[in-house]
């Protein structure tokens, strides 16, 4: 086997190895991003009034409480966030699986 063919095969192997490493790191990043989305969405779902004080209360005179519609809206947003975070996590797992196979 001529040496230039062998050098070409070694270069291909190095390129494939670099792609596997890059794919693995990107898959891990996607997976961690999905976990972060899920954590924030779960917090919003369990504590729907945590942002009300800074975002809505200044619009009212005196002491006020968030309405039931606001609480329901925030809980719905938390549920949607959980779905999106779960989807992102599944995409991260699939990317990791395809990078390692």
N, C-alpha and C positions, 0 to 999 in steps of 0.2 A: 504494500500500500504506500503510495507516494506521501511524502511528508506534508504537502500542502492540503491534501484531503484530510489527513489527521488533524492538522491545525484548524481546518474549517469545522470539523466535528467537535473539537474542543471549544471553539468559539460558540457554536450552537448550544452546547451543553451549558456554558457559562451564561448565555443569554436566557435560556430556559430557567436556570436556577435563579437568576435575578428576577424574572417574572413571577416565579413562585413566591419569593420573599416579598415582593411588592404586593402581590395579591393577598398574601397572608396578613400583612400589616393593614391593608385597606379593609379587609374583612373584619379584623379585630376592631378597628376604628368604627366601622358601621355598627358592629354589635354593641360596643360601648355607648355609641350615640343612641341606639334604640333603648338601652337600659336607662340612660339618663332621661329620655323622653317619657318612658314608663314611670320612672320615679317621680318626676314632676307632675305627670297626669294623675298619678295615684294620690299625691299630696293635694292637688286641686279637688279631686273627687271627694276626699275625706274632709277637707277644710275649705269649703267653697267661699267662705267669707274672709279669707286671709288677705286679699287685696282690696277688699271693699273700703277699708279705712283710708287708704291712700288714693284710690282712684274715684270713689263715688261720694264719700261722706262730706267732702268739702263743698259739694253742691247744695247741701241742706243747711238750714238754720237750726241750731240747737243739736241735741243728741238725736240720732236716728239709727235705725237698724236696717239692714238690707231686706229688701222685699223677698217674698217667696219666689217671685219670678226670677229675680237675680240669682238666688240660691239654686233654683232648678236649672237655670242657664249655665251656671258654673259647673254643676254636677254633670250636665250633658257634655260640656266642653272637656271635662276630665275623662269621661267615657270615650269620647272621640280621640282624645290624646292617647288613651290606652290602646285603642285599635291601631292608631298610626304607629305608636312605639312598638307594638307587637309585630306589625308588618315589617318595620325596619329591622327588628331583631331577626326575623325569619330570613330577610334578604341577606343579612350579615352571616347567618349560619350557612345559607346556600352558597354564598361567595367563598366562605372559608372552606366548605366542602369541595367546591369546584377547584379552588386553588391547590388543595392538598391531594386531589385525586388525579 
